[in-house]
Amino acid sequence: MTKSLLPDQFVQAHMDLISYVQTLPDEAYLYSYAGKWTAGQQLAHIILCLQVTSKALLPPAVIEEKFGKIDRPEMTFDELVRFYQAGLRNGGKAPERFLPPPTGIEQRIQLNTELTDLLASIRQQLMTYSEEEMSSLSLPHPFLGKLSIRELFYLMTYHAGHHQRQIIAHLKHFPAIFPDTSSN
């Protein structure tokens, strides 16, 4: 995926998540299935991840000095997704600093606004890198190791949809949205 497409797809995946969460009634927004994160906590987790990503998007020379360059062939979007899914299956989890605090209805608008503003800022940051820099400069991931900037944004694009799918799966257990009709 080229530099001209990646920022838009990255933002769109997150806007799709925000839009979906905005449609949820308050009870569904606050619903936690089997102790899993609520929809609000899913958004808070995404924000925590993107705040770190934003801070890591330094000038190219600084990134190279701090983290180096990728010394392997760059993964495609699909390869990166498979790599991430394998990492999750092998026990990869969000480190503590990415675990969201409890969130309530009173934070709903704030989370949406914060995420939208963060996306705009990151999009601008991403546009400053050349195609070559996006493919060669390395940034660390907590359980995937070194990723190119492009690979990290493949991951962040996928990550938004991953959390949206988690919300949808958890809400299948929320009776007000999916009533149990088995006794009829």
N, C-alpha and C positions, 0 to 999 in steps of 0.2 A: 504494500500500500504506500503510495507516494505522499510526500509532504503536503501536496495540494488536497489530498483526500483525508488523511489521518486526523488532522485537528477537527474537521467537521464531523467525522464519524465518532470521534471521542466525545465531543460535546453532545451530539445527538443521542448517543447511548445513555448519557447521564440525564439529558432532558426527558427522555422516554421514562426513565426511572422516576424522576420528579413528578412528571405528569401522572403516572400511574398512582403514586403514593397520594397525590392531591385528590384523586377520585375516591379515596377510601373514606368511609364514615369514621367518626372518631373512635368508635368501639373497635373497628377493624385495625385502625392505625395503632391502637394501644395493645392489640392482641399478641400474646406470646404463646406459641404452641410448644408444649413440652420443654419450657424453659429457654427456648430459642429467642433470638432478638426480635423485637417488635419492628414494625415498618420504620418508625422514627429512629430506632437504634441502627437499623440498616443504613439510613441516610447519614447518621452521625459517624458510623464506621467509614463510609465512603469519604466524608469530609476529612476525617483524621488521616486517611491514606493520601488524599490529594494534597493536604497541607504539607506533608512530608515530601511528596513529589514536587510540589511547587518550590520548596526550599532547596531541593537538589538540582533544579534547573539553573545552574550557574553558568558563567561564561565558559565556552569550550575549553580554553586553556586550564581553567580551574578544575573542571570535571576530569580532564585528562590527568592532571597532576594528582588529584585526590583518588580517583577510581580507575584510571587507566583506560585502555581500549579493549574492545572485544577481539579475542584471538581465535575465533572460530567462525564458521559460516553463520550468517544471520538466519534466524528462524522466520518462517512465514507466520501469518496470523494463525492459521490452523495448527501448525507445529507448536507454536507457543501455547495455544489453548490446550492441546494434548499434554504438553509438558506441565502446565499448571494443574490440570486435572489429575495427572499422575502424582504430582507433589501433594495435592490434597489427599488422595487415596493413601499415600505413604505417611500420613500424619501431619502434614503441613497445616499450621494454624496461624491465625493472626497473633503476632506478639502482643504482649500486654498493652503497649502504648497505642495499639490500634483497636483496643476493646472499647466499645462505646459505653458511656454512662447511661443510666436510665433516662428516658426522655418522656416528656408529657405533652399534652395538647398545647400547653402554653409555649412550647418551643417549636411547634410545627412550622409556622411562618418563618421564624428565624432560621431554621435549618434549610428550608427551601431557598431563602434569600442568600444565605451564606454559601450554599453549594453553587448556586447560579453565578454569584460574584467570583467565586474561586475558579469556576470553569472558564469564565471570560479571561481572567488573569493568566491561567495556565495556557489557554489557547494562544494568547499573545506571546508568551514565553516560548512556546513550542515553535512558533513561526520564525523565531530568530536563528534557528539551526538550519544548516545546509543539509541536503540529502546525505552527503558523505558523513557529516557529523552525527546525524541521526542513526546511521548504520554502524559507526565505528566507536563512538564514545560510550563508555560503560557506566551504568548506575547499579548500585546494589539492590537486591530484593531480599527480604527476610528469609525466605526458604527456597527461592529459585537461584540464588547467587547472582552473578553478574549478568545484566541484560543490557542490550543496546538501548538508546533512547527510544528508537522505533519499537523495539520489542516491549519495553515498559509501557508504551502507549497502546500497543496491541492488547497487553494485559489489562490496562486500566479501562479500555473500551469494553473488553469482554467482562471485566469485573462488575461493571454497572449492571449488565444484563444478568449476570450470575446472581447478584443480590435481588434483582427484581424477580427472577424465577424462584428464589427462596421465599420471598414474601408470598407469591402466588401459591406455592406449595403449602406453606404454613396456613394460609387462609382457607384452604380446602377443608380444614378442621374447625373452622369458625362457623358455628351453626347459623348465625344471622345471615351469612352470605351464601352458604351451601347447606341448607337445612337437611336434616336426616329424613329421608322419605322412605326408609326401609320398612317402617312399621305401618305404612298405608296399604 
